[in-house]
Amino acid sequence: MSAPAEHWRRIHPRTPLVTCGYLLTLLLPTIALLIYRGVPGWIVWLSVAPPAILIPAYELLRARLTRFRVVDGRFELRKGVVFRSRRGVALERVRSVDATAEPLGRLLGLTGVRIGTGENVADEDSALRVFALGRAAAERLRTELLPSRGSERETAVLARWEAGWLWFAPFSFVSPLLGLAAFGGGYELIDMLGVDVDGTVIPEVIATLAGLPLWLAVGGLILVALVVGATAATGLHAESWWRHRLALSPDTIQVRRGLLTTRNITLERDRLIGVQLREPLSLRWAGAASVRAVATGLGRDDDERNRERSTLLPPVRWSPARRVAARIIGRESFPAEARDLRPHPRAARRRRIGWALAWVAGPFAVLILLGMLLTDVLLYIGWWCAGVGLPVALLLALDAYRSLGHTHDAEFLVSRSGSVCRTTTALRRADVIGVTISRSPFQRRSGLINLTATIAGGTGAYRVPDTDQDEGLEFARHAVGGLITPFLIDDRSSDAQRPA
């Protein structure tokens, strides 16, 4: 027998206005552009009228047909217009609750709620998502899904937004890409306005640059791209992390951030498996690192939205990042320095140098061969690439070796690896459900093995590459206890039993 109707709740009646507002911001520029380009009025009408009528009608129906409730220890959601769906989940399976208020939704006092259960959903429509509720209703739902067992006095604020964090935004790898994207966007915008870019603008730019020295022309273009990219990266960073607040309560981790779009992420501490300190190469030059949570309920780590939800602290100075990472896992210090980790054998360095030489030698050999068969230009390109690529590859290989390290104690397993993006991961030993040991024929000759710790969250597996065989097996025994013992062979007893 179904529960009484009053148990079912509706989303806020102003919800369709959010979609209609965004639709209006798209339709008005489209109409203006079509009129500017001289498109006949009836074509403009046929292009604009269908979405202007159908989309608001669909949103009204969706708002009326969406229902949810929390009853008998379960959360249930009914939604859909053409295809109806009804989903339910036990409250004990709720891992995280995300509340997001987009710019127009904030003006209307609306907030969307996304419920994380650890399920790997293929798209956002398949997620348990209630859009949108009033602020009070969203907070009430969050409290019902993840009831707090502690008081406000027991909540410790680990980090707050600082304007100095913006300094690290231009050091992101995406800054040059944003600069190139700005050139492409400008080209498309001018072309949409009816200007002959290929016939007038580009020839004029080329003629202007031709009158300058080559180094000045190329350097000027690169400088403009970097400045535009750095400005765009700083703006995106500010929009994502403005008013950031990271708080730790006895039972939850709470992250609030965002300038235009406000995001409130709540993660149960019981679901926390570990923490990861991320140091991309460009951020290491600036002396910064970011902190991510390794937990169940955050979805697939290859999804950009899930990676954003797992980020607890944006790029900040090393010392605050390490301090926050240590507080998250309940330690006094985070073992990120080389002196805290066991180094890997020199054979691991030889392997990385070999890989670096192979990465340079492969393209070099192809270019030289094609140059001998086709044109001498490829010969010059091959030698130039080898001259530039070899030192860079060797430096990255040596840096990758210096980054290798691992350690463990009674509670956590810690590993560090990577050069372009160095990561230091601390996993709670009790949450490691298995260890995979692998090695190639070359590793076998060098006495090296690869370890992969399997967990139920994050990427699902974390590697300790090219570690010494004896130290690696000790690390594996510590990770899973006696589970691995039946698969080990005591070399000393084997030698004693071997016939003379």
N, C-alpha and C positions, 0 to 999 in steps of 0.2 A: 504494500500500500504506500502511495507517495506521501511525502510530507506535505503539510498545509501550504497553501499558496503564499502565505506571508513570509515564509522562509526564503523564498526566491527574491533576489534583489536585481534591480536594473542598473545599467550604466547611466551616467548623467545625461539628462535630456539635451544639454548643449553640445554633446559629442559631435553631431553632424556638422556643427558650425566650424569645427577645426578643419575637416576635409574640405568644406566649401571655401574656407578662407584660403587654403593653399591652392585650390583650384582657381580661385579668382586671380591670385598672383601669377598663375600661368596663362590664363586666358587673356588678361588685359595686354601684356606685352605681345602675345600672339596676334591679337586683333590689330594693335598699333603697327606691327611689322607688316602684316598683310595689306593694310591700308596704305602704308608708306610705299610698298612695292607695287601699288596700283592694281591689286587683285580685285575683280568685280565683287560687288556687295553680296550677290547671292552665293558665291563660293565661300565668302567669309562667314555667312550665316550657316551654310551647311557644315562648315568646319567646326564652328563653335557651339551651335545649338545642341547637338546630341550629347556631348559630355556635360554641358551646362544643365541639362534636364535629367539625364539618366544617373549621373553620379550622386547628386543630392538625394534623388529618390531612393537609390540603393542604400545610402548611408542612413536615411530615416528608417527604412525597413530593418537594417542591421541593428540599429539602436533599440528598436522595439522588440526584436526577437532575441537579443542577447540577455541571458539570465545567469546568475551565479549564486551560490550559497555555501556556507560553512555549517555543516550539521553532522552530528554523530561521528565526529572525528574525521570527517572527509571534506575536501573541497570539490565542488561540482560546478561545471561550466557548460552552458548550452549556448550555441552560437551558429551562425550560418543563415543565408538567405536562400540561395538555390540548393546548396547541399548542407543539410542540417547535421550537426555533430553534437554529441554529448560526451564529455570527458570528466573523469573523476580521479582523485588521488588522495591517498591517506595522508593526514597531516604529518605523520611520522616520516614520510618520504620527502617532505619539503626540505630542500637544502639551502635555498637562497630566495630572497624576494628583492626585486629591483623595481623602484618607482622612478619613472621618467616623465618630466614635464617639458614638452617642446615649447618653442617661443609663443605660438598662438594659443596653445593649451594653457600656458601660464597666465596669459592675459584673461582667459576665460575661467581661470581657477580650476583647471582639470589636470589630472595626473594619470598616467598609464601604469599598470602593475604587471610585471612579468614574474612568473613563479618557476623557479629552477628545481628540478627533481633529479638531475643527473642523467636524464634521457637525452640521447643524441638525436635531436630533431633535424630534419633535412632543410627546413625553411622556417621563417618566422611565423608563418600562418599556422604551423603545426604546434607551436609552443603554447603553453598555458599562459595566455595573456588577456588581461581585462583592460580594454581601452574604451572610454576613459571614465574616471571617477573624480568626484570632488576631493579636495585635499584631505578633509576630515574622514571621508569614507575610505580613501586610499590608506591613510594611517591606521584606521580601524581594521581594515583587512590585513595589513602587514602585521599588526599586533596579534590578530587571531591565528595567522599562519605560523608566525615565529614568536610565541609569547616570551616576554623577557622575564627571567628569573631573578634579575638583579635590579638595583635601584640606580637612579641617576648619579648618586654619590660614588657608586662603584665603577662608573664609566671613566676611563682614562683617555684623554685626547693625546694621541701619539704625534700628530702632525697637523699643521694648519697651513693654508695658502700663504706663500711669500712671493712678493713681486720679483725677487731675485731669481726665482725659478725660470722666468722667461729668458734668462741669459742662455740657458741650455737648449732652447727650442731650435735655434739655427744649426746646432750640431747634429741634428737628425739627418739620416741618410736620404730622407725624402725631400730635403731642401732643394738640391739641384733639380730633382724631378719636377717639383712645383714650379721652378723657374722656367723649365722647358714647357710645362703645361700652360703657363701664362702666355708664352709666345703663340702656342697653338690655339688657345682660346681667343686671343686677340685677332689672329688671322681669321678664324671662323666668324667672329662678331663683325669684323669689317666686311667680310664677304657677304654676310646676311644682309647688311645695309645697302648692298648693291654696288659697292666699290670694287673696281677691277684690281684686285690685289696682285695677281700675277703679271698684269700688263702695266701697272703704274707704280704701285707702292714698292714692290720688291726691286724692280729696276732702279728706282730712285735711291733705295737704301744701299744697293750694291754700288751704285755710282758714288755715293757719299763715302762708303768705306774704302773704295778703290783709291781715293785721294789720300788715305792715311797710310802710315807704315804698317806692315803686316802684323808686327807684334802688338801695335796699338789697337788695330781693328779687332784682332782675335781676342786680345786681353779685355778690350772694352765690352765685347759681347758676353764673354764669360763673367765679367764683373757684374754686368746688368742682370744676367740670369741668376747669379748667386744672391744679389741684393733682393731681387724680386722673390726668389725662393725663400730666403731667410725671413723676409717680411711676412710672406704667406704662412710659413711654418710657425712663426711667433703668434700670428693671429689664430691659427688653428689650436695651438697649445693653450692660449688664453681662453678660448671658447670651451675647451674640454676640461681644463683644470682650475679655472677661476673659482674662488671660494671653497677650495678643497678642504675637507676635514676628515681625518681618519681617527676613529674612536674605537676603543677596545673595552667591551663590557665583559662580565663573567661568562656570558653565553653566546655573544655575537661579535662580529667585526662589522663596523658600519663605515661606509665611505659615502661622502656627499661631495659633489663637484659639478661644475658647469656654469657658464655665463648665460648663454641664450637658452640652451637646453639643460635643465637641471636633472641630475641623476642621483638617486639615493639607492645604494646597494647594501643589502644586509645579508651576511653570510654567517651561518652557524659555526661556532668554534669547534663543535664536535665533529664537523665535516672537514676540518682542516687537516691535511696530511703533511704539509710542510710549507716552505717558502723558498722563493728563488730570487737571487740578486742578479740583475741583468746589466751588463756593461758593454754595449756596442763600442766598436773601436773609436768612432768619432766622439762618443761621450767620455771614453777613457782619456782622450786627449784633453777634455775639459775638466776631468776629475769628477765625473758624475756617474750615477747609477740609478736604476729604478728597481722597485720591489713588486713582485707578483706573488699571489697566493697559489698554492698547489692544493686543490680541494675537490671533493666530489660535488656534483650539482651545478657545475659551471658549464657543462656541455663540452663539445668537441673543441680542442685547443687550436685546430686549424681554422676555426671560424674567427674572423676579425672581431665580431661583437663579443664573443666569449673571451677573447684575449683582453679586450678592454675591461670586461667585468672582473677579470682576475687581477688587474693592475691595482695595487693598493696605494702606491706612491709613484708619482711621475719622476722624471730625472731630477735628482737633487745632488748635493755634495755627498761624497763618499761616506763621511762620518755620520750624518743624519740617516742616510739610507741603511747603513749597517746597524745603527742603533734601533731603527724601526723594525728591521728584519729580525733582530735578536728579540725584541719585545714581543713580536708576533708569536714566536715559537717558545717564549718563556725562558730565554737565556740572557745572561749578562752581556755577552759579546757574540758577534757573528763571525765564524771562522772563515774569513775571506782572504786574509793575508797568506802569503806563501809559507811563512814560518808555522802557520797553524795546520797545514796540509802536508801529507806525505808526498814527496816528489815521485815521478815515474822514472823508470830506467832510461839510460841514454839511448837504448835501442828505439824507444819511442821517438826520440829526436831524429835519429837516422831515417825512420820511416817517413816522418813529415818532410824532411829535406828531400827524400826520394820522390815523394808526391809532388813537391814544388818543382823539381827538375822535370818531372814527367809532364806537368801541366804547361810548362814553357816549351819543352822540346817537341811536343806533339804539334801544336800550331806552327812552330818554327819550321819543322820538317815539311809540313804540307805546303807552306808558303814558298820555301826554297824549291821544292819539287815543281810546283806550278810556275814559279819564276823561270826555272830552267827550260820549261816546256812552252811557256806563253810569252811573258814579257819581263824585262829587267825591273820594272817597277815593283813587282811582287818581291823581288830579292831585297830591295831596299826596305820595303815594309817589313819583311821577315826579320832582317837584322835590327831594325829599329824596335820592333816588338820584343825581340829577345833582349836587347840592351836595356829596355825599360822594365820588362816583365820579370827578368831573372832576379834583380836585386829586391824588387817588391815581393816576389814569391818567397825568396829565402827569408826575408824579414818576417813575413807572416808565418812561415813555418817555424822559425825560432820562437816567435811570440806564442804560437799555438802550443809548443812544447812547454814553455815557461808557465802557461796557464793550467797545465794538467796538474791535478792533485786530488787527493781524497783523504778522508779520515772518518772515524766513528767514535761514538761513546755509548753509554748505556741506553740512551734514548733516541739518538739521531744518527743517520748516515748522511755524510756530506761529500759531494763530488763537485769538481770544477773542470771545465774544458771550454774550448773555443777561442778563436782569435778575432774574427770579424765581429762576432757577438759572443763575448765570454759570459758564461752563466755559472753561478755557484748555487747549487741546489741542496737544501737540507730537508730530508724526508724522515718522518717519524718511523722508527724501526718497526713498531707494532703494526703499521699499515702496509708494509711490504708483503705482498702475497706470493712472491716468487722471484727467483733469480735465474737468468739465462747466462750460461758461460759459452763463449764461442771464440774460435781462433782460426786464422788462416794458416796455410803451410809456412808462410814467411814468419808469422808470429810464433809458430811452434819452434822454429829454429832459434828465435831470439828470446824464448822464454816469456812471451807476453800473452795475455788473454784480454778479451773484452767481457765486461760484466754489464748486464741489463737488469735493473730492478723494476719489477712489474708492480704497479699500484692501480687503484680503482678510480683515479682522478687525474687531472692535468692531461699530459700527453699519453698517459697510460704506461709509459716506460721511460726510464732515465738511465743513460749509459755512463759507464766508467771505462773509457777506451784505453787500450795499450798499457795496462798495469802489469806489474811483476806477477808472475804466476802464483808464488807463495803468498804474497800480500793480497792478491786478488781473491784467493780461496779463503784466506782469513776474513776478508771483508764480506764474502758471501756467507760464510758460516755465521758471522755476527748478524747478518741481515735476516736469515731465515732459520737460524738455530740448527737443530739436528736434521732438518729436512734434507739438507744436501749431503750429509755424512755418508749415506749408503753409496753415493756415486763417486766417492773419493778413494784413491789408492795410496796406501802408505808406501812410498818408495823404499824406505829402509827395510820394512818387513819383506817386500818383494825381492830385494837384493839378497836378504838372508836366506830366503827359501829357494833361490835360483841355484840349480846344480852347478858344481864347479866344472 
